[in-house]
Amino acid sequence: MTTITGDQALIKRINTAVVLEAILRAAPLSRAQISESTGLNKATVSSLVQDLIDNSLVREIGRGESSGGRKPVMLEFIASSGYSIGIDLGVNYIRGVLTDLRGSVIAERTASLRQVEPEPVLLALFRCIDDLIAAAPDSRYGIVGIGVGVPGLVDESGTVLYAPNLKWREVALRKMVAERYAVPVTIDNEANCGALGERKYGAGRRIGNLVYVSVGIGIGTGLILQKELYKGASGFSGEMGHLSVEAFGKPCGCGNRGCWEMYASEQALLSKASELGLNDLESLLASAEGGREDVRALFGEVGEYLGVGIANIVNVFNPDAVIIGNRMNKARPWIEDHIRSTVVQRALGFHLRKVQLLFAELGERSAMMGAAEMATAGFFIQLKSA
């Protein structure tokens, strides 16, 4: 009888992935519990667990409660066996995070950007990544990957095809980052990263269908459909900041007119606030907190326009939840009621029955946490295929 080694190796990889997933999901648990939950026989589980222990991914942590016989040896995943870096590259900021393989935050870095041209932005990006790498404890696998979220269209090669608010075109970002650091690099749209971050660690936990609305200098949206990130046929879904909400409205940097982000973004707010002598979000927030009615009225107007776009989202996607994130999250006390009342007025009643309007639990950290999760997920995929 001929043995097909390739088939055996494939089966072992699949079974190893099944065992690792069981430990990630339900640890601490015993070998017997893994066998019971996966359907794999005990001898196979014991062999695969030993491989994971030898590779510093799983460890024994003592004995658990007996169910009648000997106390079982319990197992857990070693989250500190490697670290991921997640970056949120904004129009006027960089946020970075170092996490272990379970998403626990080890270090964070934030820097302001005063230029949007690729060269100075890349220098600032590399400084941020270098600082995070320096903060990483020693580990078996070191830095397993880097994820970067950017406010624009990204193709499968990790090239930023177009980022209107950064004024970038055809910037081969993944190639440049990978060449410098020699680790796997994932580049994606910032709102996609934010959606994943909230789905994994924030307000979207246990929600299968959600739309994450990133409201910063511009507006982006990330779609989680049936618990998976939806990116569309070409990977460009979610550009709802460029929905037309005014047919003959203001010209947008994308070339269209009347785009949603021209009326409901931080930039839209700041352009109106300049007439009041205020030129940054923090000053506006402080003024609203201090009771200035004219500033609160500006936030209310932006909230109404946010509600217009969200009503369209609700009508189109019928999601379980819409999550508002990024910097405008800070203005929740002055925009939430306006958003809710506008959505109720404009969305179809049947669509409103189950939808939740939520604000990001991670605040401004959603995208960088999602980017780190993308890097970690890539590492697990590598393990399963090794």
Sequence and secondary structure as in RCSB ss.txt:
>XXXX:A:sequence
MTTITGDQALIKRINTAVVLEAILRAAPLSRAQISESTGLNKATVSSLVQDLIDNSLVREIGRGESSGGRKPVML
EFIASSGYSIGIDLGVNYIRGVLTDLRGSVIAERTASLRQVEPEPVLLALFRCIDDLIAAAPDSRYGIVGIGVGV
PGLVDESGTVLYAPNLKWREVALRKMVAERYAVPVTIDNEANCGALGERKYGAGRRIGNLVYVSVGIGIGTGLIL
QKELYKGASGFSGEMGHLSVEAFGKPCGCGNRGCWEMYASEQALLSKASELGLNDLESLLASAEGGREDVRALFG
EVGEYLGVGIANIVNVFNPDAVIIGNRMNKARPWIEDHIRSTVVQRALGFHLRKVQLLFAELGERSAMMGAAEMA
TAGFFIQLKSA
>XXXX:A:secstr
    HHHHHHHHHHHHHHHHHHHHHH SEEHHHHHHHH   HHHHHHHHHHHHHTTSEEEEEE   SSSS  EEE
EE GGG EEEEEEE SSEEEEEEEETT  EEEEEEEE S  SHHHHHHHHHHHHHHHHHT    SS EEEEEEEE
SSEE TTS EEEETTTTEEEE HHHHHHHHH S EEEEEHHHHHHHHHHHHSTTTT SSEEEEEESSSEEEEEEE
TTEEE  TTS TT GGGSBSSTT  B TTS BSBTHHHHSHHHHHHHHGGGT  SHHHHHHHHHTT HHHHHHHH
HHHHHHHHHHHHHHHHH  SEEEEESGGGGGHHHHHHHHHHHHHHHS HHHHTT EEEE TTGGGHHHHHHHHHH
HHHHHHHHHH 
